[in-house]
Amino acid sequence: MSNNHLSNGESEPLLRRPLLSSQRSIINSTSQVAIVGANVCPIESLDYEIFENEFFKQDWRSRGVVQILQYICMKWLLCFMIGLIVGFIGFCNNLAVENLAGIKFVTTSNMMLERRFMFAFFIFFASNLSLTLFASIITAFIAPTAAGSGISEVKAYLNGVDAPGIFTVRTLCVKIIGSITAVSGSLVIGKAGPMVHTGACVAALLGQGGSKRYGITWRWLRFFKNDRDRRDLIICGSAAGIAAAFRAPVGGVLFALEEMASWWRTALLWRAFFTTATVAIFLRAMIDVCLSDKCGLFGKGGLIMFDAYSASISYHLVDVPPVFILAVVGGLLGSLFNFMTNKVLRIYNVINEKGTICRLFLACLISIFTSCLLFGLPWLAPCRPCPPDAVEPCPTIGRSGIYKKFQCPPNHYNGLASLIFNTNDDAIRNLFSMHTDNEFELSSMLVFFIICLFLSIFSCGIVAPAGLFVPIIVTGASYGRLVGILVGERTNLSNGLYAVLGAASLLGGSMRTTVSLCVIMLELTNNLLLLPLIMMVLVVSKSVANVFNANVYDLIMKAKGLPYLETHAEPYMRQLTVGDVVTGPLQMFNGIEKVRNIVFILRTTAHNGFPVIDEPPGSEAPILFGIILRHHLTTLLKKKAFLPSPVANSYDVVRKFSSDDFAKKYSVERVKIEDIQLTEEEMGMFVDLHPFTNASPYTVVETMSLAKALILFREVGLRHLLVIPKIPGRSPVVGILTRHDFTPEHILGMHPFLVKSRWKRLRFWQTFLEKILSGI
């Protein structure tokens, strides 16, 4: 909300103000702006409704059995290809990170063994800075849309928001290479979020038939050049990304269902499951190869993730209270994590707007700060003698492990170095490990928890591919093991199990998903006996965190200005009707329209949908025939399907077109009205719009409540919703509702009195919570 909307008349703090509130117009338009990556760019909506015009019906009836069978088979073949490609990319990512980071850590450790500490620090510092700078440069100059995890952008796309550049070949390549180098640079970031974006990119490129810009196209994929089929493929790609990142095929399907998709159906569930099954089988084959020590320095290539609990676990009713407290505190920490992440991202946006040099400088500053902390803090930790019954060789030299020697004398290890002088995956494996209750001190675990919490918050907003999944898991695992150390022998649970529960609590408190996270944690730890405790932890932590703020991906979407439509309507929407928010001016066409009028309206407006009206003498009174899209009109003008007189001749006009002419084009392929050259004679001709107009559009009466219209708009996946008058009048259409009309900025900008009541409610709940917390 803007400053003049506040009830107390005070200026709202800068960090609480929407980033793009000053750039949005209250005039009804389908075009908006949003921050994607580090750039402010125009965005448009997607139309998941089937556009049923006469041309579509004839084209569909003309398809034979062979074409329909080809369409069905191609869907399943594409799902198989998505699973295979995403699985291969996930395998290569793990292998590259394991070996790049391995070379760095082994070289540094060798220098430490030779007591060349300054040279060891230089190698560690320079390699981290180089890797981070490389990831930032390719992201900033080649594909800024590859910055961050990408989950928010994909989630917004599946909700109907088309932000340009998020599914291009450049974005895919930068996402893969940048994620590998940034994670290898010891930043507290993860590769799971970028894998979701990577899977969505692979699915989008396959669905559109490759890339026309780079000469990689397949004409036999012409069936999928529409928003609906692309949406289904991208959902499968998102599920495959999670499956490849965590080797959790069922968790990937559930994550796509619970967190990513705004629309779901049974057929899509089967295809997503088939896609993740393909990923799981491919990774299983690669794991068998890596078990023979052929995957690099550490032998397993990072694929065997957290199989920590294949043995039986025993816990009793007395263990429930400490686990419940762990879940409550985890929910509070998760909401705090989201709050701080949101503030840091807004601060980073102010820095990023100053130019590319500032973005690169910020990334280098975070890398330098991280390297100094990771190398310097273990010097403050005490050296501990190797346990006589160590689960692996002690000290650990030349590979990943629990007992890092660092600067310690022979037969001793540095507990803190064992956590922070490792990759994030290896640190999680150490925290989850069994029979290591005495290997980590309380002070080392507290320090590790604090630095992970803050470094993960300050690292996620740099101009590089950076996920949040793994940082939250490693931070939550350190918090859980810290609780396990404090509880001590008063529980039957091991510290490693507390680490698993701590990771689940912070994930639930930050991401606010339950079912998918529960299954992902079970697939990670490979033990079904954890199910009751993890379920309780996720439900409690999510419930506690919901009191304070939204999940982290929703906050990022809001900060970037992406107009995401929630499943529920705000209370103030029930006080308004659709007639209260629809704005003009409304541009309409006649069923048989003059070319000059079409060209003028397309050149002077940015609308993407126009009502088509039949007026006398074609009808007794003005009636609504339907709605026609902008790119359909430009196609008609480009093909010059004109008539010399205003007389309908649909049959001859339809024969000039094929279904591919009206397929959804990407931004680099779309025909622009400025590129169409027409003579003065052609300007005076006519176009019959009836065969290309959707004659059965969704309409609502102007007295319908805005909340009810929002539910219809979102559930059906519309881009345009026509508003018709309650009482027939001079015009059969009042206006068109688009996604922009449902955004709080537009509604509260037109009706600022609604903000007062909402602001009072927020102040009431804030005061109520403050009283509760002060009483506790």
N, C-alpha and C positions, 0 to 999 in steps of 0.2 A: 504494500500500500504506500502511497506517496505521503509527503509531509502534511499537506492540507487536509488529509483524511483523518488525522488523529483527533480523538475526542478532547484531549487536554490542550491541544494547540501547540505542543512542544515539537521540536524537530526530532525526527526519528533518527537513531544512530545510523551511520553509513553502513556498518556491517550487517544491519538488519534490513536494509532496503533492497528490494529486488534489483538485480543487476541491470535488467533491461526495461525497467518501468518507464524510463524517460524516452525510450525508443519505440514504444508501441503506440499505435494509433487507436483511438476509439472508433474510427470509421471501419465499417464492416469490410474486411478483405481476407482472402484466403492466404495471403502472404504475410509472414511474420519474420522476425529476426531472432537468432539465438546464438549463444556462444557454444561452438562445437570445437573441441580441442582448445586452441588458443585464439581462434578467429571468430569474429562476428559475421554470420552469414545468413542469407535469406533461407527460410524453410517453407515447405508446403505440406499439405495434408495428403494422405493416401485414401483411396476409395476401395474398400473391400467389398462393396456391393457389386453384384453382377449387373452390368449396364444392359438392360434388356430393351433393345430397339428392334425394329423390323429387320435391319441388316444382320444383327446378331442371330435372330431366330432363323433366318434363311440359311445362314452359314452353318449353324449347328445342325439343322435338318439335312443339309447336304453331305454331312460327314458319314462315311460308311463304317462298317464294322471294323475294318482294318485300321482306320484312323483312330477310332475310339479305343481299340486294343493297344495301339501304339501309345496313346496318351496315358493309359493306365500303367503299362509296362515301363514307360519312361519315368514315371513318378518313383517307382520302386528302384529302378536303375540309378536314378539320381541320388536317392537316399543311400544306396550302397556306395556310390562314388564319394559322397560327402563323408561317410564313415571311414572309408579307406584313406582318403586324403587327409582328413583331420587327425586320424590315428597316426599316420606317418609324420605329420607335422608335430604332434605331441611327442612322439618318440624322439625326433630330431631335436626338439627343444630341450628335453631332459638330458639327452646325450651331450648337447653343446654346452649347456650350463654346467653340467657335472665336470666336463673336461676343461672348460675355460677357467672356472673357479678353482678346479683342482690344480691346474698348472700354477695359478697364482698362490694358492695356499701352500703347495709343496715347495715352491721356490722360496717363499718367505720363511717357511719352517726350516729349510736347509740353512738359510742365513742365520736363523736363530740358534741352530745347533752349533754353528761355527762362532757364536757369540758376536756376530756382526750385526748388532741391533739397529744401528742407524741405517745401514744399507738395507736391512730387512724392512724397516719402516718406509724407506723410499720406494722399494719395489711394490709394497702393498699400497701405498698412497698413489703412486704414479699409475699403476694398473687400474685401480678403481676409478681414478679421475679420467683416464683415457677411455675406458669402457663407457662411463656415464656420459662423457662429452660426445662420444661417437653416437650413442643412442639419441642424445638430445639434438645433435646437428641434423641427422637424417630425419628426425621427426619434425623439427622446426622448418626445414627448408623443402622437404619432399612431401610429407603428409602430416600436417598438423592435426588432422582428425584421428590420427593413431595415438595421440596422447591419452594418458589415463588408462583405465581398465577397458572402457568401451561398452561395459554392460548397460550403463545408463542410456547411451545412444541406441543400442540394439533394442532395449526395452521400450524406448520411446517410439522407435520405428514400428515395432509390433503393436503399439497402441494407435498407430496411424500418423506418426510424425515423420516426414521425409526430409531429413537433414542431408544436404548434398555432400558427397565425397566420403561417406562413411563406409561404403562397400566397394571401393575401387581397387584395382590391381596395386596401385601405389600404396594405398592404406594397408592392404594385406601384407605386402613385402616388408614395409616398415614396421608393422606390428610384430611380425615374426622376428626379424633381425634385431629391432630395438628392444624387444622383450628379453631376448637372449643376452644381449650385452648389458642391459641395465640390471638384470638380476645377477649376472656374473660380477657386476661392479660392487657387490656387497651392500647395495641399498636394501633397506627393509621393505621390499615390495615383493609381489608374487607374480607368477605367470599364469594363474588360473583364470583371472578376469580377462587378460588379453587372449587367452585361448577361446573363451566364449565369443569374443569379437572376431577372432580368426575363423572359427567355425561358421559364424554368420556370413563373413565375407566370402568364404569358399562356396557356401550355399547360394548366395546372391549371384555370384559370378557364373556358377553353373546354371542357375535358373534363367539368367538373361542370355545364355548361349555364349559366354566368354566376354571378351572386350573388343568392341569395334574399333576403339582408338588404337589398339595395338595389333589389329588384324587377326585376332583370335576369336572366331565366331563359328557357331554351329547352327545351321538353319533348321535342323530337325528338332531344335528346342523351341520352336516358334509357339508351341502350345502354352508355354509358361510365361509369356510376356504380358502378365497382368498382375495387379497387386495381390490378389488373393492367393495365387499359387506361389508367388515369391514369398509371401508371409509364411506359408506352411513350410517351405524349404528352409527359410531362415530359422524357424523354430527348431527344426531338426538339426540344423547346424549348431545352434546354441546348446542343445542337449549333447551333441557330440563333443563340443568344446569342454564341457564339464567332465564328461566321461573320459576324455583323453588326459585332462589335467590331473584327475584324482583316481583314475582307473575305477570309476564308479558308474557303471552304465545305468543302473536303475536310479541312482541319485541324480544323474544327468537328466533323465526324462522327467523326474519329479520337480527338479529345479526349473526346467523350462515351463512346466505346467504351473507351478506355484508362484514363481517370481517373474518370469519373462513374458509369457503369453497373456494377452488380454482376451483372446477368444480361443476356445478349445472344443474339439469334438473327437469321437471315438476313432474315426479313421486316421486322424492325425496322431493319436496316441500309438497306434500300431506302427506307423511309419517312423515315428521318433524312437520307438523301442527297437525297431529293426536297425536304425542308424547307429544307436549306441551299442547294440550287440555286435555290429561289425567292428566298431572301435575296440571293444573288449577282446574280441577274438584276435584282432591284429596285434594288440599290445601283448596279449598272452604269448603269441608266437615270438615277439621280440624279447620278451622276458626270458624265454627258454634260450634264446641266443646269448643274452647278456649273462645268464647264470654260468656260462663257460668262460667268464672273464675276458670277453672280447669287445667290451663296450667302453674301454677307456681306462683312466687312471684308477678309478675306484671300483671297477669290475662290473658294476650292475647298472651303470648309466642313469641312476636316479629313478629307475622304474619301480623297484621294490620300495614302496613308500613307507608306510607306517604299520606293517604287520607285526604289532607288538603284543597281541593278546590271543595267541592261538591256544594258550593253556586255559584251564578252567579258572573261574574267578568266584570267590565266595564273599558274599556280603549279607548283612542282616538288618533288621529294623533299626538298630541303634545307629547305623551309618546314615540314615535318612536325614536327621536334623542338620549335621554339618554340610551335607550335600545341598540341602534346601537353602541354607545360608549362603553357600557358594553361588547358587543360582541367583539369589536376590542381588548379591553384590555384583555378580557378572552382568545382570541387567542394568544396574546403575552405571557400571563401567562402560557398557556398550552404548548407552545413551550419551555418556560423557564423550566417548570416542566420536560419535556422530556429530555432537555439538562442536567439538574442537575442529574436526575435519571440515565442517561447513565454514567455520570462521577462517581457517587457514586458506581454504580454496578461494574465498572472497578476497583475502589479502593478496594472494598470488595473482589473482586476476588483475588487480590494480597494477602490479609489477609487470605482468605479461603485456598489458596494453601499451607499455612504453616502448616496445619493440623487441625484435628477435635477440638482440644482444643482451637485453635484460633477462630474457627467458633462459638463455644459455648460462649467464652468470649465476642465476638462481640455482640451476641444476648443479653447476660446479661447486657452488657454496655448500649445498646440501651434501655433495659427495665428499668434500674436504672435511666437513664437520663429522660426517659418519666415519670416515677413515680414522680420524684422530681419536674418536671415542672407542671404536672397536679395537684399535691397537693400544691405546693408552690405559683403558680401564683394567684389563687383566693384570697390569703391573701392581695394582692396588690389592689384588686378591691374594690370599695366602696359598702357598704350595702345600699339597697334601700328599702323604705317602700312598703309593699304589696299594690297593686292597689285595690281600693274599688270594681271595677267591674272585678275582676280576673276571667279568664275563667276556673280556677280550684282552689282547695284549696291552700291557701298560708299561710305559706311556705309549700313546699313539704317535707313530712317526711315519710320514710318507703317505697317509691316507686319512679318510674321515673316521671319527670315532669319539668315544666318550672321554678318553684320558689324554688330553692335549698337554704336551710337555711345556711349551712356550719357553719361559725363562727359568724353569725350575731345574734343580739338580737331578741326577740320575735316580730312577725309581720313584719319582714324584710327578705329580700332574697338577695343572691349574684348572680348577673347576669352572671358573668364569670363561676362560679361554676356550674350553670345550664347547661352550654354547655360542659365543659370539665370533669365534674364529673358525666358523663353519658356514656352509650354505644354510639357507633357511630350512630346507628339507631335512638336512642332517641334524640341525638343532632340534627340530620337532621330533625326529626319531630318537634323539638322546633323551628328550623330556618324556616321551611316551614309554621308554624302555622299562622293562620289569627288572626286579632284583637290583635296583640302583637307588634305594632309598637313602643311603648314606653317602652317595657320591657327590652331592651338591650341597653346599652350605646355605644357610638362611640368608646371609648377607649377599652372597653371589647371586642367589635367585631373585632377591629384591632389586638389586642393581640391574639385572638383566630384564626384569619385568618393566622397570621404569624406562630404560633406554629403548626397549622395543615399542612401548606405548607411544612415546613421543617421536621416535624416528619414523614409525609407520605413518603417523599423522602428517609429519612435515615432508615425507618423501612422496606421498601419493599425488601431489599436485604439480610435480615438475613436468616439463615438456618432454616426456618419454613414456612409452608404454609401461604402465604400473598397475598391478592388481592389488586388491585388498584382502582377498581370501586368505592367502598364506600368512601375511603379517598379522591378521586377526587371530589365526590359529596359533601362531608361535607366541603371540602376546598372551592369549588366553591359556595356553599350555603352561607358560611360566607362572601365570597367576594361580592356576590350579595346583601346580606342584608346590608353590609357596604356601597355599592353604594346607596341603598335605603335610608339609614340614611342621606347620604350626599345630596341626591336630595331633601329630605324632602317633604314639602307640595307642591312643584312645579310639582308634578305628581299625576295622578289618581291611580297609582299602589301602592299596599301595600308593606311593606318591605318583607313580606313572599313571595309574587310573585316575587320580585326582587331576593330573594334567589333561587327560582326555576330557573329563567333565568340565574343567575350566575352559578349554577351547570351545566346547559346545555352548557353554554359558555366554561367552563373549560373542560368538557367532550369532546366537539367538538374540542377544541384546543389541547387536549392531545391524544385522541383516533382516531380522524379524521373520524369517521363515522357520518352519518347524519340521514338517514331514520330510522335505527334501534334505535338509541338513541332518536330520536324524539318520536317514539312510546313507548319506555320504559318510558320516562319521562311522557308521557300522561297517561300510565297505572299506574304509581306510584302516580300521583297527582289526578287521577280520574276526569279530566275535559277536555273536548274537546275544550273549549273556548281558551285554551292556545296555540292551534296549530299554528296560524299565527306567534305569537311572538317567539315561540320555533324554528320554521322553520327558521326564519330570523337569530336568534342568532346562530344556528348551522352552517348555510351556511357561515355567516360572519366569525365566529371564526375559522372554518376549513380552509377557504381561507387564512386568515391572517397567521395562524400557518404553513401552507404548504410552505410558503416562506422560513422558517428557517430550518426545519428538518422533519423527518418522524414521523409516529405515534409511540407511546411508545412501542407497542408490536413488531413492526419491529425493533426498536432500541435494544430491549432486545434480539431478535433472532440474530441480527448481533453481539451483544456482546458475545453471547454464541457460536457463530461460526456455527449456523445451516444454511446450504446452501439453503435458501429460494429463489425460482425463482419468480421474479416479473412478473406482467402482461405485462409490457412494456420492450423493449430492450433498453440498453444504446446506445447513439449515436455512440460510437466507435465500436459497434458490426457491424454496417453497413459498416465499412471499411474493415472487415475481412470476409473471407470465412470459411466454416467448415474445409477445408483442412489446414487452417492456425493454427488451434488449436488442431486438433486431433493428438494424440501422440501414441507411441507404447511402447514396442513391441506388435504386434497383434498375438494372439494365435488362430489357427483354427483347426477344425477337418474335417476329411473325412466323407462321408456319412456312410461308414462302416469302423469303426476305431478299431485299435488294443487296447486291454485293457491296455497294458503297457503304451502306449502313453497317454491315458486318465488319468491314475493314476499319471504319471509324471507331466503333465500340471496342474492338480488340486493341486498337492502338492507344486508346485513351483510358482504358481500365486494366486492372490486373486480376480481375475475377476469373475463376476457372469453371464456373457453371452459370448458365443463363436459362431462365424459363422461356419456353416456347409457347406462344399464345395464338389461338385461332380466333380471328375477329370477323365480323360481318364484312362481306356477304358469304364468307365460307361457313359461318355459323350464325345462329340466331342472336347470340350475345357473346361477348368475350369469354372464352373458356380456356382453362389450362390444358394444353396438350401434353406437356412433359418438360424435360430439362435436357440440354445439350452441353457437352463439355468443350472447353477451349481448344484442346488439341484435335478434336473432331472437326471443329470449324476451320482450323488452319489446314488440316488435311484436305478438306473440301476445296478450299481456296487454292491450295498448291496443285491439286489435280484439275482445277478449273472445271468442276462439274456444274456448269452454269446452264441456265435456261434463257432463251431469248425473251420469253414473256412469262408473267406470273401465273402459269398453268402447271398443275402438278403432273409430273411424269416420272414417277418413282422407279419404274422398271428399267428404263434406259440409264438412269443415274446409278442405280445399284450395280449394274453390270460392269461399271468402270473400276470397281474396287475389289480388293481381296481382304480377308481378315487380317493379314499382316499389316495392311495400311493403317489400321486403327489399333494395333497393338501398342501397349504402353511403352513409350520410349524413355530412355534415360536422358539426363540433362544435355549430354554431348550430342544426342541424336535428335532432339526435339526441334520441330519446325517452328521458327519464330515469325511473327507477322511482319517484322521489319525486313525479312529476307524474301518475301513474296512480292514479285513485281507484276503489276496488272496495268493494262492499258485503260484509257478512258472509256473505250467501248465496253470492255469487260466490266468496268465499274458500274455500268448502267444495266447489267444483266441481273438475273435472279438465281437464287439457290433454293431448292426444295429441301427443307430440313426434316420433314416428317420421317423418312426412312432411318435417319441417324439419331433421332431423339428418343430418349428413354421415356416411353409413354406410361410407365407405371412407377413414378418416383414416390418416395416416402414423403408424406405431407402431414402436417399437424395444424390444428386450428389455432388462431392467435391467442385464444384464452387458455390454452393448456399451460400448466405450471412448468416453469423452467426445469425443475428437478425431474419431472416425468420425461420431458423432452431429452434431457441429458442421458437418462438411462436408455432410451430408445436409440439415441445417436451413437452411444458407445457400444451397446450390445450388438447392434447390427453392423457396426463398422462403417458408418457413413462419412462422406465428405461434405455433402450438401443435404439440408433438410428444408424443404419448402414450407413456408408459413402461408396459409390461406385465410381469408377473412371469415369471421363468425357469421356475418350477415353479408350476402352477396352485394357487391357494389360495382363501382366503375372498373376496378382492377381485380382479376381473379387471384392475384398473388400479392401478399403483403410484403414479403421479403424472403431471404434465404439465410438460414442458420448454418454457420460453419464452426469449426473448432474454436476459432478466435472468440466467438460469442459466448462460449462457456467458460472462458478463463476468468479468474478473479480480477485481473487488472482491468479487463473490459467492463465487467459487471459493476465492480465497485467504483470504476471511473465514471460510469453513468449515474450510479445511485450511491453517492457517498454517505447517505444517511444510514445505509446498512452497515457500514464499517463501525459506527458507534456502538451498535448493539453487539457486534462480534467482538470489538475491542473490550467492551465491558465484561463479556463472558470470559475472555482470556485473562483479564485482570482478576476476576473472581476466582478462577481456578488456580492462578498463580498464588494469590493470597491464601487460598485453602491449603495448597500444598506446603507453602512456607510454614503455616501453623502446625501442620502434621509433622514436618521435619524438625521444627523447633521443639515440639513435644517429645520426639524420639531422642 
